[in-house]
Amino acid sequence: MTNDDLRGSVRFESVRKSFGAHVAIRDLSLTIRPGTLVTLLGPSGCGKTTTLRMLAGLEQPTSGRILIGGRDVTALPANERDVSMVFQSYALFPHMSVAENVAYGLRSSGLGRKPATEKAEQGLELVGLAGYGGRLPSELSGGQQQRVAVARALVLEPQVLLLDEPLSNLDARLRRRVRTEIRELQQRLGFTAVYVTHDQEEALAVSDEIVVMRDGEAAQIGAPRDLYEEPASEFIADFIGEANVVACEILGHGAGRARIRIGGYEHEMAARPVPSGAGRLAIRPNAVYLREADGGFGGRVLSAAYLGDHVEYEIETAAGTLFVTDPAVERVRPVGSSVGLGLAERGVAIIPSSPRGGRQVPPQTGRSA
């Protein structure tokens, strides 16, 4: 493979990072293909930001290697790694114009004023801010300021663009719009991006692949659909979306399908090969549908909340208490009423045995905490 083929690729080879006695990253091995957007996702303290900072050259690994474009950059300082970072605070200079902010890195690297200004204007055009170069950052909205920060990083033509919680300072509606803009820009220009967030919905929306991190390790790596529909552990099932995790009996498997029993109710579903016997089942709240009391397996409504486009229920069953979302808002089942429950074809997954990857759920409840 040539250097051109490797440009934009990233590899972590058995990377470990310790801060004194605290191990922040444990033996991380990860390959990021050129031209893809990969998200590091996980709860606070899982190691995602430390991983990004090691890639940026702001932290040094305790052991292992980091390669960018096939080149070992483990010991190189940040300014020699050919990466650019977009910070959650944007880090724009308030006294400089938008164009000056975008051109700042170019000027610092020795490019003349005129070519730097021209490239800055091109960068602003890329992110839909042509004509905004003369304004101050304070004259822009939060979403526009974020796009200026992205333009400033892109004009340096890095092999890899790093984004550290880039939308955390935006309100919910603006977050949705800006994340779409970032994704469309990445796909149009084809650059490699590594994106850090704790927001599961954000990760699902923008990523080619997601690295779900937990306690300094990669708990699961895969495409958004794979992680959502085939979680490798209870932790993944509950972290990527929400899931009820309950005990089940696996009756048999063949031709990519399994038959399971839960609370006396039998259900057939697509599944990876699994042995027969006791198992665990992750059930998405929208994969449970309500029937009359004499259908499916029985339950009793413990709570009901009308939320406009759906109703949220907690339903007590023989398998545990299930959290259920139902789009049938025209009929809200009263608390204390008996209902029958069935399972949809999608949104139900058998959880593989994984001593470290999951967490045990008390038998009296089916919903992961």
Secondary structure, DSSP 8 states (H G I E B T S, - for coil): --HHHHTT-EEEEEEEEEETTEEEEEEEEEEE-TT-EEEEE-STTSSHHHHHHHHHTSS--SEEEEEETTEE-TTS-GGGS-EEEE-TT----TTS-HHHHHHHHHHHTT--HHHHHHHHHHHHHHTT-TT-TTS-GGGS-HHHHHHHHHHHHHTT--SEEEEESTTTTS-HHHHHHHHHHHHHHHHHHT-EEEEEES-HHHHHHH-SEEEEEETTEEEEEE-HHHHHHS-SSHHHHHHSS--EEEEEEEEEEETTEEEEEETTEEEEEE-----SEEEEEEE-GGGEEEE-TTSSEEEEEEEEEE-SS-EEEEEEETTEEEEEEES-TT----TT-EEEEEE-SSSEEEE---TTT-----TT--B--
